[in-house]
């Protein structure tokens, strides 16, 4: 879920199964809608929320999440969009 606030987005997600190897890193990607490049941030393995600040008010952004473990980086979630307040 993505909720837009004043110049920020608040993102929450559920942890997926780990395929038998514990999750070691959570990656959150963000991009302004219509742009090609994603900017990625990393968090600890138990992370299920992120607040992304310093965004442009009134702009629409897309966010997606992926997990990493000893087997490698998993596929990213479908992107979810929100407009920043």
FINU-511991 format. One record per atom (N, C-alpha, C, CB): residue in three letters; x, y, z. Coordinates in Angstrom, 2 decimals. Each point is the difference from the previous one (the first is absolute). Glycine has a CB too. Layout:
[node 'ALA' [X Y Z]] ...
% end
This chain:
[node 'UNK' [0.84 -1.17 0.00]] [node 'UNK' [-0.84 1.17 0.00]] [node 'UNK' [0.89 1.24 0.00]] [node 'UNK' [-1.85 -1.25 1.22]] [node 'UNK' [1.46 2.24 -1.98]] [node 'UNK' [0.74 1.26 -0.07]] [node 'UNK' [-0.97 1.14 0.29]] [node 'UNK' [1.66 -0.95 -1.68]] [node 'UNK' [-1.28 1.83 2.61]] [node 'UNK' [-0.82 1.16 0.35]] [node 'UNK' [0.84 1.25 -0.19]] [node 'UNK' [-1.38 -1.36 1.66]] [node 'UNK' [0.84 2.33 -2.38]] [node 'UNK' [0.71 1.25 -0.23]] [node 'UNK' [-0.26 1.00 1.11]] [node 'UNK' [-0.15 -0.40 -2.44]] [node 'UNK' [1.20 1.07 2.86]] [node 'UNK' [-0.09 1.07 0.99]] [node 'UNK' [0.68 1.23 -0.56]] [node 'UNK' [-0.03 -1.66 1.91]] [node 'UNK' [0.28 2.65 -1.06]] [node 'UNK' [0.65 1.22 -0.46]] [node 'UNK' [1.45 -0.28 -0.34]] [node 'UNK' [-1.55 1.39 1.42]] [node 'UNK' [1.88 -1.39 -2.70]] [node 'UNK' [1.34 -0.23 -0.53]] [node 'UNK' [0.60 -1.34 0.43]] [node 'UNK' [0.30 2.45 -0.01]] [node 'UNK' [-1.15 -3.45 0.33]] [node 'UNK' [0.51 -1.32 0.34]] [node 'UNK' [-1.03 -1.08 -0.32]] [node 'UNK' [1.42 1.03 1.78]] [node 'UNK' [-0.94 -2.25 -1.79]] [node 'UNK' [-0.86 -1.18 -0.15]] [node 'UNK' [0.27 -0.93 1.16]] [node 'UNK' [-0.04 0.22 -2.53]] [node 'UNK' [-1.01 -0.84 3.03]] [node 'UNK' [0.14 -1.01 1.03]] [node 'UNK' [-0.40 -1.33 -0.62]] [node 'UNK' [-0.48 1.66 1.89]] [node 'UNK' [1.39 -2.63 -1.86]] [node 'UNK' [-0.17 -1.29 -0.67]] [node 'UNK' [-0.03 -1.12 1.03]] [node 'UNK' [1.16 0.88 -2.07]] [node 'UNK' [-2.10 -1.81 1.94]] [node 'UNK' [-0.03 -1.19 0.85]] [node 'UNK' [-0.16 -1.23 -0.88]] [node 'UNK' [-1.00 1.32 1.92]] [node 'UNK' [1.51 -2.46 -1.45]] [node 'UNK' [-0.12 -1.25 -0.75]] [node 'UNK' [0.07 -1.18 0.96]] [node 'UNK' [1.05 1.07 -2.02]] [node 'UNK' [-1.49 -2.22 1.54]] [node 'UNK' [0.09 -1.25 0.74]] [node 'UNK' [1.25 -0.75 -0.45]] [node 'UNK' [-2.53 -0.13 0.25]] [node 'UNK' [3.19 -0.49 0.70]] [node 'UNK' [1.18 -0.80 -0.36]] [node 'UNK' [-0.44 -1.28 -0.70]] [node 'UNK' [1.29 0.95 1.96]] [node 'UNK' [-0.64 -1.29 -3.07]] [node 'UNK' [-0.33 -1.24 -0.70]] [node 'UNK' [0.72 -1.18 0.64]] [node 'UNK' [-0.35 1.28 -2.14]] [node 'UNK' [0.07 -2.48 1.65]] [node 'UNK' [0.77 -1.16 0.42]] [node 'UNK' [1.45 0.17 -0.44]] [node 'UNK' [-2.05 -1.47 -0.12]] [node 'UNK' [2.96 0.82 0.82]] [node 'UNK' [1.42 0.20 -0.31]] [node 'UNK' [0.63 -1.14 -0.80]] [node 'UNK' [0.13 1.32 2.07]] [node 'UNK' [-0.92 -2.30 -2.48]] [node 'UNK' [0.53 -1.09 -0.82]] [node 'UNK' [0.99 -0.88 0.74]] [node 'UNK' [-0.34 1.44 -1.96]] [node 'UNK' [0.30 -1.42 3.29]] [node 'UNK' [0.90 -0.84 0.79]] [node 'UNK' [1.31 0.67 0.37]] [node 'UNK' [-1.02 -1.91 -1.10]] [node 'UNK' [1.23 3.14 0.66]] [node 'UNK' [1.20 0.76 0.33]] [node 'UNK' [-0.45 1.36 0.53]] [node 'UNK' [1.41 -1.20 -1.78]] [node 'UNK' [-1.02 1.53 3.00]] [node 'UNK' [-0.47 1.22 0.65]] [node 'UNK' [0.27 1.25 -0.82]] [node 'UNK' [0.37 -1.11 2.18]] [node 'UNK' [-1.34 2.02 -2.18]] [node 'UNK' [0.16 1.30 -0.67]] [node 'UNK' [1.11 0.77 0.70]] [node 'UNK' [-2.45 0.04 -0.69]] [node 'UNK' [3.36 0.53 -0.09]] [node 'UNK' [1.12 0.76 0.56]] [node 'UNK' [-0.11 1.50 -0.25]] [node 'UNK' [1.41 -2.01 -0.32]] [node 'UNK' [-2.09 2.41 -0.77]] [node 'UNK' [-0.13 1.41 -0.36]] [node 'UNK' [-1.34 0.22 -0.68]] [node 'UNK' [2.51 0.23 -0.25]] [node 'UNK' [-3.12 0.92 0.54]] [node 'UNK' [-1.22 0.43 -0.70]] [node 'UNK' [0.39 1.19 -0.87]] [node 'UNK' [-1.55 -0.82 1.89]] [node 'UNK' [1.13 0.81 -3.15]] [node 'UNK' [0.28 1.10 -0.92]] [node 'UNK' [-1.33 0.67 -0.39]] [node 'UNK' [2.09 -1.18 -0.90]] [node 'UNK' [-2.12 2.51 0.99]] [node 'UNK' [-1.18 0.78 -0.39]] [node 'UNK' [0.41 0.90 -1.16]] [node 'UNK' [-0.97 -0.05 2.37]] [node 'UNK' [0.25 -0.08 -3.47]] [node 'UNK' [0.28 0.82 -1.18]] [node 'UNK' [-1.07 1.06 -0.19]] [node 'UNK' [1.17 -1.93 -1.06]] [node 'UNK' [-0.75 3.11 0.62]] [node 'UNK' [-0.94 1.09 -0.26]] [node 'UNK' [0.42 0.71 -1.29]] [node 'UNK' [-0.48 0.29 2.49]] [node 'UNK' [-0.52 0.14 -3.24]] [node 'UNK' [0.26 0.83 -1.17]] [node 'UNK' [-1.21 0.90 -0.23]] [node 'UNK' [1.51 -1.76 -1.03]] [node 'UNK' [-1.25 2.89 0.43]] [node 'UNK' [-1.09 0.89 -0.39]] [node 'UNK' [-0.69 -0.64 -1.20]] [node 'UNK' [1.22 2.10 0.87]] [node 'UNK' [-2.54 -2.12 -0.87]] [node 'UNK' [-0.75 -0.64 -1.08]] [node 'UNK' [0.40 0.58 -1.35]] [node 'UNK' [-1.91 -0.41 1.57]] [node 'UNK' [2.15 -0.49 -2.51]] [node 'UNK' [0.39 0.39 -1.34]] [node 'UNK' [1.50 -0.01 -0.24]] [node 'UNK' [-2.02 1.36 -0.05]] [node 'UNK' [2.82 -1.46 1.12]] [node 'UNK' [1.45 -0.06 -0.15]] [node 'UNK' [0.44 -1.47 -0.01]] [node 'UNK' [0.28 2.25 1.15]] [node 'UNK' [0.85 -2.52 -1.76]] [node 'UNK' [0.46 -1.39 -0.16]] [node 'UNK' [0.79 -0.52 1.19]] [node 'UNK' [0.05 0.42 -2.44]] [node 'UNK' [0.76 0.42 3.06]] [node 'UNK' [0.94 -0.47 1.02]] [node 'UNK' [-0.61 -0.04 1.40]] [node 'UNK' [1.83 0.91 -1.39]] [node 'UNK' [-1.55 -2.02 2.10]] [node 'UNK' [-0.42 -0.16 1.39]] [node 'UNK' [1.15 0.42 0.91]] [node 'UNK' [-1.59 -1.88 -0.62]] [node 'UNK' [1.25 2.49 1.74]] [node 'UNK' [0.98 0.29 1.05]] [node 'UNK' [-0.29 -1.00 1.12]] [node 'UNK' [0.20 2.51 -0.62]] [node 'UNK' [0.83 -3.24 1.07]] [node 'UNK' [-0.20 -1.07 0.98]] [node 'UNK' [0.59 0.37 1.35]] [node 'UNK' [0.04 -1.66 -1.85]] [node 'UNK' [-0.77 1.27 2.90]] [node 'UNK' [0.44 0.16 1.39]] [node 'UNK' [-0.04 -1.37 0.64]] [node 'UNK' [-0.86 2.40 0.14]] [node 'UNK' [1.73 -2.64 0.83]] [node 'UNK' [0.05 -1.30 0.66]] [node 'UNK' [-0.29 0.13 1.48]] [node 'UNK' [1.66 -0.79 -1.69]] [node 'UNK' [-2.24 -0.28 2.27]] [node 'UNK' [-0.30 -0.04 1.41]] [node 'UNK' [0.28 -1.38 0.56]] [node 'UNK' [-1.72 1.78 -0.30]] [node 'UNK' [1.60 -1.90 1.60]] [node 'UNK' [0.25 -1.27 0.67]] [node 'UNK' [-1.04 -1.04 -0.33]] [node 'UNK' [1.09 1.24 1.81]] [node 'UNK' [-0.80 -2.50 -1.48]] [node 'UNK' [-0.86 -1.11 -0.39]] [node 'UNK' [-1.40 0.01 0.61]] [node 'UNK' [2.06 -1.28 -0.25]] [node 'UNK' [-2.26 1.93 1.37]] [node 'UNK' [-1.31 0.02 0.65]] [node 'UNK' [-0.83 1.22 -0.42]] [node 'UNK' [0.99 -1.22 1.93]] [node 'UNK' [-0.44 2.07 -2.79]] [node 'UNK' [-0.67 1.23 -0.41]] [node 'UNK' [-1.28 -0.29 -0.78]] [node 'UNK' [2.23 1.14 -0.08]] [node 'UNK' [-3.33 -0.49 0.48]] [node 'UNK' [-1.27 -0.12 -0.72]] [node 'UNK' [-0.64 1.36 -0.27]] [node 'UNK' [-0.33 -2.23 1.08]] [node 'UNK' [1.05 3.30 -0.79]] [node 'UNK' [-0.50 1.35 -0.27]] [node 'UNK' [1.16 0.88 -0.47]] [node 'UNK' [-1.84 -0.27 1.74]] [node 'UNK' [1.51 1.31 -2.48]] [node 'UNK' [0.99 1.00 -0.40]] [node 'UNK' [-0.69 1.34 -0.16]] [node 'UNK' [1.42 -1.76 -1.16]] [node 'UNK' [-0.73 2.81 1.55]] [node 'UNK' [-0.46 1.37 -0.25]] [node 'UNK' [1.03 0.62 -0.93]] [node 'UNK' [-1.19 0.22 2.28]] [node 'UNK' [0.73 0.18 -3.46]] [node 'UNK' [0.89 0.58 -1.00]] [node 'UNK' [-0.33 1.48 -0.08]] [node 'UNK' [0.17 -2.18 -1.33]] [node 'UNK' [0.79 3.02 1.67]] [node 'UNK' [-0.27 1.44 0.07]] [node 'UNK' [0.81 0.77 -1.04]] [node 'UNK' [-0.48 -0.23 2.45]] [node 'UNK' [0.25 1.53 -2.50]] [node 'UNK' [0.69 0.86 -0.95]] [node 'UNK' [-0.55 -0.10 -1.41]] [node 'UNK' [2.00 -0.24 1.40]] [node 'UNK' [-3.27 -0.16 -1.52]] [node 'UNK' [-0.62 -0.17 -1.31]] [node 'UNK' [-0.70 1.28 -0.44]] [node 'UNK' [-0.29 -2.45 0.47]] [node 'UNK' [-0.10 2.49 -1.73]] [node 'UNK' [-0.63 1.19 -0.58]] [node 'UNK' [-1.51 -0.05 0.25]] [node 'UNK' [1.81 0.16 -1.77]] [node 'UNK' [-2.32 0.86 2.44]] [node 'UNK' [-1.43 0.08 0.29]] [node 'UNK' [-0.80 0.04 -1.29]] [node 'UNK' [0.49 1.20 2.15]] [node 'UNK' [-1.55 -2.00 -2.23]] [node 'UNK' [-0.85 -0.07 -1.16]] [node 'UNK' [0.45 -0.99 -1.06]] [node 'UNK' [-0.54 2.33 0.45]] [node 'UNK' [1.74 -2.89 -0.30]] [node 'UNK' [0.52 -0.96 -0.98]] [node 'UNK' [-0.47 -1.41 0.35]] [node 'UNK' [2.02 1.47 -0.40]] [node 'UNK' [-2.15 -2.30 -0.64]] [node 'UNK' [-0.38 -1.40 0.21]] [node 'UNK' [1.27 -0.86 -0.06]] [node 'UNK' [-2.32 0.39 -1.01]] [node 'UNK' [2.43 -1.29 1.99]] [node 'UNK' [1.15 -0.89 0.09]] [node 'UNK' [-0.47 -1.45 -0.03]] [node 'UNK' [1.28 1.73 1.31]] [node 'UNK' [-0.37 -2.62 -1.69]] [node 'UNK' [-0.23 -1.43 0.06]] [node 'UNK' [1.01 -0.60 0.97]] [node 'UNK' [-0.90 -0.06 -2.40]] [node 'UNK' [0.44 -0.94 3.15]] [node 'UNK' [0.86 -0.65 0.99]] [node 'UNK' [-0.12 -1.51 -0.18]] [node 'UNK' [-0.28 1.92 1.64]] [node 'UNK' [1.39 -2.63 -1.44]] [node 'UNK' [-0.03 -1.46 0.02]] [node 'UNK' [1.04 -0.50 0.99]] [node 'UNK' [-0.79 -0.08 -2.41]] [node 'UNK' [0.61 -1.17 2.84]] [node 'UNK' [0.84 -0.58 1.05]] [node 'UNK' [0.51 -1.36 -0.46]] [node 'UNK' [-1.30 1.23 1.80]] [node 'UNK' [2.51 -1.57 -1.41]] [node 'UNK' [0.55 -1.33 -0.24]] [node 'UNK' [0.84 -0.42 1.21]] [node 'UNK' [0.02 0.39 -2.51]] [node 'UNK' [0.13 -1.68 2.70]] [node 'UNK' [0.76 -0.55 1.11]] [node 'UNK' [1.25 -0.70 -0.53]] [node 'UNK' [-2.12 -0.28 1.36]] [node 'UNK' [3.12 0.18 -0.49]] [node 'UNK' [1.23 -0.70 -0.37]] [node 'UNK' [0.36 -0.97 1.11]] [node 'UNK' [0.80 1.97 -1.38]] [node 'UNK' [-0.29 -3.14 1.00]] [node 'UNK' [0.52 -0.97 0.97]] [node 'UNK' [1.24 -0.64 -0.60]] [node 'UNK' [-2.31 -0.44 0.96]] [node 'UNK' [2.82 -0.63 -0.34]] [node 'UNK' [1.22 -0.65 -0.49]] [node 'UNK' [-0.15 -0.56 -1.41]] [node 'UNK' [0.55 -0.55 2.35]] [node 'UNK' [-1.78 0.36 -2.81]] [node 'UNK' [-0.24 -0.52 -1.34]] [node 'UNK' [-0.01 1.11 -1.06]] [node 'UNK' [-1.31 -1.86 1.02]] [node 'UNK' [1.31 3.12 -0.57]] [node 'UNK' [0.00 1.14 -0.92]] [node 'UNK' [-1.17 0.92 0.24]] [node 'UNK' [1.16 -1.41 -1.67]] [node 'UNK' [-1.32 2.34 0.76]] [node 'UNK' [-1.07 1.01 0.09]] [node 'UNK' [-1.24 -0.54 -0.71]] [node 'UNK' [1.69 1.90 0.07]] [node 'UNK' [-2.82 -1.83 0.61]] [node 'UNK' [-1.25 -0.48 -0.58]] [node 'UNK' [-0.58 0.98 -1.00]] [node 'UNK' [-0.42 -1.24 2.09]] [node 'UNK' [-0.61 0.80 -2.76]] [node 'UNK' [-0.72 0.88 -0.94]] [node 'UNK' [-0.67 1.13 0.76]] [node 'UNK' [-0.38 -1.93 -1.58]] [node 'UNK' [0.34 3.09 0.95]] [node 'UNK' [-0.65 1.16 0.62]] [node 'UNK' [-1.51 -0.17 -0.04]] [node 'UNK' [1.93 1.48 -0.67]] [node 'UNK' [-2.59 -0.89 1.65]] [node 'UNK' [-1.46 0.01 0.02]] [node 'UNK' [-0.51 0.83 -1.17]] [node 'UNK' [-0.02 -0.27 2.52]] [node 'UNK' [-1.26 0.16 -2.80]] [node 'UNK' [-0.60 0.91 -0.95]] [node 'UNK' [0.10 1.40 0.56]] [node 'UNK' [-1.58 -1.78 -0.86]] [node 'UNK' [1.75 2.77 0.01]] [node 'UNK' [0.11 1.37 0.50]] [node 'UNK' [-1.37 0.52 0.40]] [node 'UNK' [2.01 0.39 -1.46]] [node 'UNK' [-1.99 0.46 2.48]] [node 'UNK' [-1.20 0.64 0.52]] [node 'UNK' [0.23 1.49 -0.08]] [node 'UNK' [-0.56 -1.95 1.56]] [node 'UNK' [-0.45 2.70 -2.02]] [node 'UNK' [0.16 1.43 -0.17]] [node 'UNK' [-0.74 0.82 1.04]] [node 'UNK' [0.28 -0.43 -2.38]] [node 'UNK' [0.23 1.63 2.61]] [node 'UNK' [-0.65 0.94 0.90]] [node 'UNK' [0.45 1.41 -0.35]] [node 'UNK' [-0.15 -1.73 1.83]] [node 'UNK' [-0.71 2.69 -1.55]] [node 'UNK' [0.31 1.42 -0.22]] [node 'UNK' [0.45 0.60 1.32]] [node 'UNK' [-1.69 0.17 -1.90]] [node 'UNK' [2.78 0.55 1.85]] [node 'UNK' [0.55 0.65 1.19]] [node 'UNK' [-0.79 1.25 0.29]] [node 'UNK' [2.29 -0.92 -0.47]] [node 'UNK' [-2.64 1.14 1.74]] [node 'UNK' [-0.78 1.16 0.42]] [node 'UNK' [0.82 1.25 0.12]] [node 'UNK' [-1.48 -1.52 1.17]] 
% end
